Amino acid sequence: MALDDKILDILQNDYLIRETNFQNYFDGFYRGKVRDNYIAGDKRVIIASDRLSAFDRVITAVPFKGQVLNQSTAFWFEQTKDTVPNHVLSVPDPNVMVVKQCTPLPIEIVIRAYITGSAWRSYEEDPERTISGIMFPAGLAKNQKLDAPVITPSTKSDAGHDEAISRDEILAREIVKNDLYSQIEEYTYKLFEKGTEIAAKNGLILVDTKYEFGLDADGQLVVIDEIHTPDSSRFWMADSYQERFDAQEDPEVLDKEFFRDWLRNERNFSGEGEIPDVDDDVKVALCKKYIKNFEINTGQEFDYSSFDAGIHPIARIESRLKELGYIA
């Protein structure tokens, strides 16, 4: 079956992981925008759904999205585990990751090597050109590379929009203490440098990304959630960037930014009001872009067998959790 037909088959038969409901078997449960989190003692079982969010709203579901996110995250955590410690214990299923139970820190760390996206919109609108307390130089052009990567933290909101916040405000309000925040910054630069290096070898530009951190049971700072996925990061094709930048054209993207543009331009939606319907052809394009991102970044061929088995992915996950002893 051709990929487009396979994706449409999944959509038509609703072979999608919209949400899971195993709460009765676990000590605790939390549903994020994309991931369902189950607490089992000192472990957390994270199931990556096919939910797609944009502008801090869950918009729709896209075939294979959860698998791409989970396996991309597993790849990047493996590649960076000697650079910065992370919370991963095992990846027993294409959509499941078992991790150490950590206490999340209440901020997200965004690091940018280029001025684009929300940072560019803020830069254009703010006469002082200030983002997260950092004043950017005058005269920058959209999608221009910065002299050095810049950290622009934000608050971490369970509902609604995350808000930019300065380093000084974080420390003044003691959201995170000074020594810990310094370690977070150190880890952020190290992760971004490693990610940039690996992406470059694969012909990609890691434009910007967000990291989340937590403290494990021993009080050790670790990176949690996801890193360098199409949801948390922007990727551009490197070979065409300069030519397109010189022509004042947008780069070739390998993330979900084109979907945000589609929502703004085709549905006049930027996060407020009723969530619009998403056409199947847009979902197909999104699915293919996610898979392409995975294959280029990891150098691995994407495994479709989780669907070819003819079993709904939620039933497959339930069976795997039974084998592992998490559910009866």
C-alpha positions as CSV (number, residue, x, y, z in Angstrom):
1,M,0.0,0.0,0.0
2,A,1.4,3.4,-1.0
3,L,2.1,5.8,1.9
4,D,-0.7,8.3,1.0
5,D,-3.2,5.4,0.8
6,K,-2.0,4.0,4.1
7,I,-2.4,7.4,5.8
8,L,-5.9,7.9,4.4
9,D,-6.8,4.3,5.5
10,I,-5.8,5.2,9.0
11,L,-7.8,8.4,8.9
12,Q,-10.9,6.7,7.4
13,N,-10.8,3.8,9.9
14,D,-9.8,6.1,12.8
15,Y,-6.7,4.1,13.6
16,L,-5.5,7.0,15.7
17,I,-4.4,7.4,19.3
18,R,-6.6,10.3,20.3
19,E,-6.4,9.5,24.0
20,T,-5.8,6.5,26.3
21,N,-7.6,5.6,29.5
22,F,-5.6,3.3,31.7
23,Q,-6.0,5.6,34.8
24,N,-7.5,2.8,37.0
25,Y,-4.2,0.8,36.9
26,F,-1.8,3.6,38.0
27,D,-1.1,5.7,41.0
28,G,-1.6,9.0,39.1
29,F,-2.4,10.4,35.7
30,Y,-1.8,13.6,33.8
31,R,-2.9,14.4,30.2
32,G,-0.8,16.9,28.4
33,K,-1.5,18.5,25.0
34,V,0.1,15.5,23.3
35,R,1.2,12.9,25.9
36,D,-0.7,10.8,28.4
37,N,1.3,10.4,31.6
38,Y,0.8,7.5,34.0
39,I,2.5,7.4,37.4
40,A,3.7,4.0,38.6
41,G,5.6,4.4,41.9
42,D,9.0,5.9,41.0
43,K,8.4,5.5,37.3
44,R,6.3,7.4,34.7
45,V,4.8,5.7,31.7
46,I,4.4,8.2,28.9
47,I,2.2,7.4,25.9
48,A,2.7,9.7,22.9
49,S,-0.7,10.2,21.2
50,D,-1.4,11.4,17.7
51,R,-2.8,14.7,19.0
52,L,-1.5,17.7,17.2
53,S,-1.3,21.0,19.0
54,A,-0.7,24.5,17.7
55,F,-1.0,27.9,19.4
56,D,-1.3,25.9,22.7
57,R,-4.5,24.3,21.5
58,V,-5.1,20.7,20.5
59,I,-6.3,21.0,16.9
60,T,-6.6,17.5,15.4
61,A,-4.9,14.1,15.2
62,V,-2.4,12.9,12.6
63,P,-1.4,9.3,11.7
64,F,1.9,8.1,13.1
65,K,2.6,11.4,14.8
66,G,2.9,9.9,18.3
67,Q,5.2,7.2,17.0
68,V,7.4,9.7,15.3
69,L,7.6,11.9,18.4
70,N,8.3,9.0,20.8
71,Q,11.0,7.4,18.6
72,S,12.6,10.8,17.7
73,T,12.8,11.6,21.4
74,A,14.3,8.2,22.1
75,F,16.9,8.7,19.4
76,W,17.9,12.2,20.6
77,F,18.0,11.2,24.3
78,E,20.3,8.3,23.3
79,Q,22.5,10.6,21.3
80,T,22.8,13.2,24.1
81,K,22.8,11.0,27.2
82,D,26.6,11.4,27.7
83,T,26.2,15.2,27.2
84,V,23.3,15.8,29.6
85,P,21.5,13.3,31.8
86,N,17.9,12.5,30.9
87,H,14.9,10.6,32.5
88,V,14.6,7.7,30.0
89,L,14.6,4.1,31.4
90,S,13.2,2.1,28.4
91,V,11.2,2.4,25.2
92,P,9.0,-0.8,25.2
93,D,6.6,0.2,22.3
94,P,6.7,2.6,19.4
95,N,4.4,5.0,21.3
96,V,5.5,4.3,24.9
97,M,8.5,5.6,27.0
98,V,9.1,4.6,30.6
99,V,11.0,7.2,32.5
100,K,12.1,8.1,36.0
101,Q,9.5,10.0,37.9
102,C,10.8,13.6,38.2
103,T,9.6,16.9,39.6
104,P,9.3,19.2,36.6
105,L,10.6,22.7,36.9
106,P,8.0,25.4,36.1
107,I,9.8,27.0,33.2
108,E,10.6,26.1,29.6
109,I,13.9,27.0,28.1
110,V,13.8,28.1,24.4
111,I,17.1,28.6,22.6
112,R,17.3,30.3,19.3
113,A,20.0,30.4,16.6
114,Y,17.8,32.4,14.1
115,I,15.2,35.1,14.4
116,T,12.0,33.6,13.1
117,G,8.5,32.5,14.2
118,S,7.1,34.1,17.3
119,A,10.4,35.8,18.1
120,W,10.4,37.5,14.7
121,R,6.8,38.7,15.2
122,S,7.7,40.0,18.7
123,Y,10.8,41.7,17.2
124,E,8.7,43.5,14.5
125,E,6.0,44.6,17.0
126,D,8.2,45.8,19.9
127,P,10.0,49.1,19.3
128,E,12.6,48.0,22.0
129,R,13.2,44.6,20.2
130,T,13.1,42.9,23.6
131,I,12.3,39.2,24.0
132,S,12.5,37.5,27.5
133,G,14.4,40.5,28.8
134,I,17.0,40.3,26.0
135,M,17.4,43.2,23.6
136,F,18.0,42.0,20.0
137,P,20.1,44.2,17.7
138,A,18.5,46.6,15.2
139,G,18.3,45.8,11.5
140,L,17.7,42.0,11.6
141,A,15.9,40.4,8.8
142,K,13.3,37.6,9.1
143,N,15.0,34.2,9.3
144,Q,18.5,35.7,9.8
145,K,21.1,33.8,11.8
146,L,22.0,35.4,15.1
147,D,25.6,36.0,16.1
148,A,25.2,33.4,18.8
149,P,22.4,31.2,20.2
150,V,20.2,33.1,22.6
151,I,18.1,31.6,25.5
152,T,14.6,33.1,25.8
153,P,12.8,31.3,28.7
154,S,9.0,31.1,29.1
155,T,6.6,30.2,31.8
156,K,5.1,26.7,31.6
157,S,1.3,26.7,31.4
158,D,-0.9,23.6,31.6
159,A,-3.7,25.6,30.0
160,G,-3.5,28.7,27.8
161,H,-0.4,30.3,26.4
162,D,3.1,30.1,27.8
163,E,4.5,33.6,28.4
164,A,8.0,34.9,27.8
165,I,9.9,35.6,31.0
166,S,13.3,37.1,31.7
167,R,16.2,35.4,33.5
168,D,16.2,38.2,36.0
169,E,12.5,37.7,36.8
170,I,12.9,34.0,37.2
171,L,15.7,34.6,39.8
172,A,14.0,37.5,41.5
173,R,10.8,35.5,42.0
174,E,12.8,32.5,42.9
175,I,11.0,30.3,40.4
176,V,14.3,28.6,40.1
177,K,17.3,29.3,42.3
178,N,20.4,30.9,40.8
179,D,22.8,27.9,40.9
180,L,20.1,25.6,39.4
181,Y,19.3,28.1,36.7
182,S,23.0,28.4,35.8
183,Q,23.1,24.6,35.4
184,I,20.0,24.7,33.3
185,E,21.7,27.2,31.0
186,E,24.8,25.2,30.8
187,Y,22.8,22.0,29.9
188,T,20.8,24.0,27.3
189,Y,23.9,25.2,25.4
190,K,25.4,21.7,25.5
191,L,22.2,20.1,24.2
192,F,21.7,22.7,21.5
193,E,25.4,22.4,20.3
194,K,25.1,18.6,20.1
195,G,21.7,18.8,18.3
196,T,23.1,21.4,15.9
197,E,26.1,19.2,15.1
198,I,24.1,16.1,14.4
199,A,21.5,18.0,12.3
200,A,24.2,19.6,10.2
201,K,25.7,16.2,9.4
202,N,22.2,15.3,8.0
203,G,21.8,18.5,5.9
204,L,19.6,20.2,8.4
205,I,19.6,23.4,10.4
206,L,18.4,23.2,14.0
207,V,16.8,26.6,14.1
208,D,15.5,26.8,17.6
209,T,14.1,24.4,20.2
210,K,12.6,24.1,23.7
211,Y,13.8,22.0,26.6
212,E,12.1,21.1,29.8
213,F,14.0,20.0,32.9
214,G,13.2,18.3,36.2
215,L,14.8,16.9,39.3
216,D,14.9,13.2,39.9
217,A,14.5,11.4,43.2
218,D,18.2,12.2,44.1
219,G,17.8,15.9,43.3
220,Q,19.8,15.6,40.0
221,L,18.9,17.9,37.2
222,V,17.8,16.0,34.1
223,V,16.2,16.9,30.8
224,I,12.7,15.5,30.5
225,D,9.7,15.4,28.1
226,E,11.1,15.6,24.5
227,I,14.0,17.1,22.7
228,H,14.7,18.0,19.0
229,T,11.3,16.7,17.8
230,P,9.2,18.3,15.0
231,D,6.9,19.5,17.8
232,S,9.5,21.1,20.0
233,S,12.0,22.3,17.4
234,R,12.3,24.1,14.0
235,F,14.3,22.4,11.3
236,W,15.3,23.9,7.9
237,M,16.9,22.3,4.9
238,A,20.5,23.6,5.0
239,D,21.3,23.4,1.3
240,S,18.7,25.9,0.2
241,Y,18.7,28.2,3.2
242,Q,21.1,30.9,2.1
243,E,19.7,31.2,-1.4
244,R,16.2,31.5,-0.1
245,F,17.2,34.0,2.6
246,D,19.0,36.2,0.1
247,A,15.8,36.1,-2.1
248,Q,13.8,37.0,1.0
249,E,11.9,33.7,0.7
250,D,11.0,31.5,3.6
251,P,13.3,28.4,4.2
252,E,12.3,24.9,3.4
253,V,10.8,23.7,6.7
254,L,10.9,20.2,8.1
255,D,8.6,20.8,11.1
256,K,5.0,21.8,11.8
257,E,5.5,25.6,11.2
258,F,3.8,25.3,7.8
259,F,0.7,24.0,9.7
260,R,0.7,27.2,11.9
261,D,1.0,29.2,8.7
262,W,-1.9,27.2,7.2
263,L,-4.1,27.9,10.3
264,R,-3.3,31.6,10.2
265,N,-3.6,32.1,6.4
266,E,-6.3,29.6,5.4
267,R,-8.4,29.5,8.6
268,N,-7.7,32.9,10.2
269,F,-6.9,31.0,13.4
270,S,-4.1,31.9,15.8
271,G,-5.3,30.2,18.9
272,E,-8.4,32.1,19.8
273,G,-12.0,31.0,19.1
274,E,-13.4,27.8,17.7
275,I,-10.9,25.3,16.5
276,P,-11.2,24.8,12.7
277,D,-11.6,21.6,10.8
278,V,-8.4,20.3,9.1
279,D,-8.6,18.8,5.6
280,D,-7.4,15.3,5.1
281,D,-4.8,16.5,2.5
282,V,-3.3,18.7,5.2
283,K,-3.1,15.8,7.6
284,V,-1.4,13.6,4.9
285,A,1.1,16.4,4.3
286,L,1.8,16.7,8.0
287,C,2.2,13.0,8.5
288,K,4.7,12.8,5.6
289,K,6.7,15.8,6.9
290,Y,6.9,14.2,10.4
291,I,8.1,10.9,8.9
292,K,10.6,12.7,6.7
293,N,12.0,14.6,9.7
294,F,12.4,11.3,11.6
295,E,14.2,9.6,8.7
296,I,16.6,12.5,7.9
297,N,17.4,13.2,11.5
298,T,17.9,9.6,12.6
299,G,19.2,8.0,9.4
300,Q,16.7,5.2,10.1
301,E,13.8,4.0,7.9
302,F,10.4,4.6,9.6
303,D,8.8,1.4,10.7
304,Y,5.1,1.2,9.6
305,S,4.6,-2.3,11.0
306,S,2.7,-1.0,14.0
307,F,-0.2,-0.4,11.6
308,D,0.4,-3.2,9.2
309,A,-0.4,-5.7,11.9
310,G,-4.0,-4.7,11.6
311,I,-4.4,-4.1,15.3
312,H,-5.6,-0.7,16.6
313,P,-2.5,1.0,18.2
314,I,-4.4,1.5,21.5
315,A,-5.0,-2.3,21.7
316,R,-1.3,-2.9,20.9
317,I,-0.3,-0.5,23.7
318,E,-2.7,-2.1,26.1
319,S,-1.3,-5.6,25.3
320,R,2.3,-4.3,25.8
321,L,1.5,-2.7,29.2
322,K,-0.1,-6.0,30.3
323,E,3.1,-7.9,29.3
324,L,5.1,-5.4,31.4
325,G,2.9,-5.8,34.4
326,Y,1.5,-2.3,34.5
327,I,-2.1,-3.2,33.9
328,A,-4.0,-6.4,34.6
